[in-house]
Amino acid sequence: MMKVWAYIHPELNILCCALLKESVPEGVSTIEFEVESYDQINDIVYDGTQIRFKTTEEKLQEEKIK
C-alpha cells in the first residue's frame, strides 16, 4: 500500500494526484488516499463536489465503453 494526495490545482482547476506530500502546492487542501498500485490513481475522480474513488458502477460503465 502507498499513499497519494489528491487536490484541485489552484490555477488550472483540475484534479491532480501527488505521490509525495511535499509535491502539493503550499496552502492547498488535499485528500489522502491509500492505493495498492499506481494504476489505482486513475480511479480517483472529482465529481464536482468531492474527490473520491470511482464507484464499481462507474468502472463497469468505462469497461463497457472500451
KOLDREN-277147 format. One line per 4 residues: number of its first residue (from 0); their letters; for each residue y, x, z of N, C-alpha, C. Coordinates in nm, 3 decimals. Layout:
BEGIN
NUM	A	Y,X,Z,Y,X,Z,Y,X,Z; ...
***
This chain:
BEGIN
0	MMKV	-0.119,0.083,0.000,0.000,0.000,0.000,0.125,0.087,0.000; 0.225,0.040,-0.070,0.354,0.110,-0.069,0.465,0.007,-0.062; 0.581,0.053,-0.020,0.695,-0.036,-0.008,0.789,-0.018,-0.126; 0.851,-0.128,-0.166,0.959,-0.125,-0.265,1.071,-0.213,-0.211
4	WAYI	1.192,-0.183,-0.253,1.308,-0.259,-0.209,1.370,-0.327,-0.330; 1.379,-0.458,-0.326,1.434,-0.536,-0.437,1.574,-0.581,-0.399; 1.662,-0.579,-0.500,1.802,-0.618,-0.477,1.866,-0.660,-0.607; 1.977,-0.729,-0.597,2.055,-0.764,-0.715,2.161,-0.656,-0.732
8	HPEL	2.159,-0.591,-0.848,2.255,-0.483,-0.875,2.397,-0.539,-0.869; 2.485,-0.477,-0.789,2.618,-0.535,-0.767,2.707,-0.541,-0.892; 2.690,-0.451,-0.986,2.775,-0.450,-1.106,2.709,-0.518,-1.225; 2.579,-0.501,-1.239,2.508,-0.554,-1.355,2.453,-0.694,-1.332
12	NILC	2.445,-0.735,-1.203,2.395,-0.866,-1.165,2.254,-0.891,-1.218; 2.167,-0.788,-1.208,2.027,-0.801,-1.248,1.939,-0.759,-1.131; 1.815,-0.806,-1.133,1.717,-0.769,-1.031,1.675,-0.625,-1.053; 1.676,-0.546,-0.946,1.630,-0.408,-0.951,1.532,-0.385,-0.837
16	CALL	1.442,-0.291,-0.856,1.349,-0.250,-0.752,1.358,-0.100,-0.735; 1.366,-0.057,-0.610,1.375,0.085,-0.579,1.249,0.129,-0.506; 1.199,0.245,-0.542,1.080,0.298,-0.476,1.118,0.373,-0.348; 1.242,0.413,-0.339,1.293,0.481,-0.220,1.412,0.403,-0.166
20	KESV	1.417,0.379,-0.037,1.528,0.305,0.025,1.661,0.374,-0.007; 1.659,0.507,-0.015,1.780,0.584,-0.043,1.835,0.558,-0.184; 1.754,0.502,-0.271,1.797,0.475,-0.409,1.879,0.346,-0.422; 1.880,0.266,-0.317,1.955,0.140,-0.320,2.103,0.172,-0.300
24	PEGV	2.191,0.114,-0.383,2.335,0.138,-0.366,2.383,0.100,-0.225; 2.476,0.177,-0.175,2.533,0.155,-0.042,2.588,0.014,-0.027; 2.555,-0.051,0.085,2.611,-0.182,0.116,2.542,-0.300,0.049; 2.437,-0.274,-0.028,2.367,-0.383,-0.099,2.250,-0.431,-0.012
28	STIE	2.237,-0.562,0.004,2.125,-0.613,0.084,1.998,-0.613,-0.001; 1.888,-0.583,0.066,1.759,-0.571,-0.002,1.655,-0.659,0.064; 1.547,-0.679,-0.007,1.428,-0.742,0.049,1.315,-0.642,0.029; 1.244,-0.615,0.135,1.136,-0.517,0.132,1.005,-0.588,0.098
32	FEVE	0.931,-0.532,0.003,0.800,-0.585,-0.036,0.696,-0.476,-0.022; 0.575,-0.516,0.009,0.462,-0.423,0.007,0.380,-0.455,-0.116; 0.353,-0.353,-0.196,0.275,-0.370,-0.318,0.157,-0.274,-0.316; 0.052,-0.312,-0.386,-0.066,-0.228,-0.392,-0.056,-0.124,-0.504
36	SYDQ	0.020,-0.157,-0.608,0.037,-0.064,-0.720,0.173,-0.088,-0.784; 0.215,0.007,-0.866,0.344,-0.006,-0.935,0.345,-0.128,-1.027; 0.229,-0.167,-1.080,0.222,-0.284,-1.168,0.268,-0.410,-1.098; 0.248,-0.418,-0.968,0.286,-0.537,-0.892,0.438,-0.556,-0.887
40	INDI	0.514,-0.451,-0.914,0.660,-0.463,-0.915,0.702,-0.567,-1.019; 0.625,-0.578,-1.127,0.657,-0.677,-1.231,0.640,-0.820,-1.183; 0.575,-0.838,-1.068,0.556,-0.972,-1.013,0.670,-1.014,-0.920; 0.768,-0.927,-0.902,0.884,-0.961,-0.820,0.990,-1.021,-0.912
44	VYDG	1.040,-1.137,-0.875,1.137,-1.208,-0.959,1.255,-1.257,-0.875; 1.364,-1.285,-0.943,1.478,-1.352,-0.882,1.490,-1.487,-0.950; 1.478,-1.593,-0.872,1.476,-1.728,-0.931,1.612,-1.797,-0.927; 1.716,-1.721,-0.901,1.850,-1.779,-0.894,1.895,-1.805,-0.752
48	TQIR	1.799,-1.815,-0.661,1.835,-1.836,-0.521,1.774,-1.733,-0.429; 1.657,-1.680,-0.466,1.590,-1.581,-0.381,1.509,-1.482,-0.462; 1.485,-1.368,-0.402,1.397,-1.267,-0.459,1.260,-1.290,-0.396; 1.156,-1.298,-0.481,1.023,-1.331,-0.429,0.916,-1.283,-0.527
52	FKTT	0.790,-1.291,-0.484,0.679,-1.267,-0.575,0.658,-1.390,-0.662; 0.612,-1.370,-0.785,0.576,-1.481,-0.872,0.463,-1.560,-0.808; 0.462,-1.689,-0.832,0.353,-1.773,-0.783,0.232,-1.755,-0.876; 0.117,-1.797,-0.828,-0.004,-1.792,-0.910,0.015,-1.875,-1.037
56	EEKL	0.082,-1.987,-1.024,0.107,-2.074,-1.140,0.194,-2.003,-1.244; 0.296,-1.932,-1.199,0.383,-1.858,-1.292,0.305,-1.748,-1.364; 0.217,-1.681,-1.293,0.134,-1.577,-1.355,0.040,-1.637,-1.459; -0.017,-1.753,-1.428,-0.107,-1.820,-1.523,-0.032,-1.862,-1.648
60	QEEK	0.091,-1.914,-1.633,0.173,-1.952,-1.748,0.198,-1.832,-1.838; 0.229,-1.717,-1.778,0.252,-1.596,-1.858,0.128,-1.555,-1.936; 0.013,-1.567,-1.873,-0.113,-1.532,-1.940,-0.140,-1.626,-2.057; -0.109,-1.753,-2.040,-0.130,-1.850,-2.148,-0.040,-1.816,-2.268
64	IK	0.081,-1.771,-2.240,0.175,-1.737,-2.347,0.125,-1.615,-2.424; 0.065,-1.521,-2.354,0.012,-1.399,-2.419,-0.106,-1.437,-2.505
***
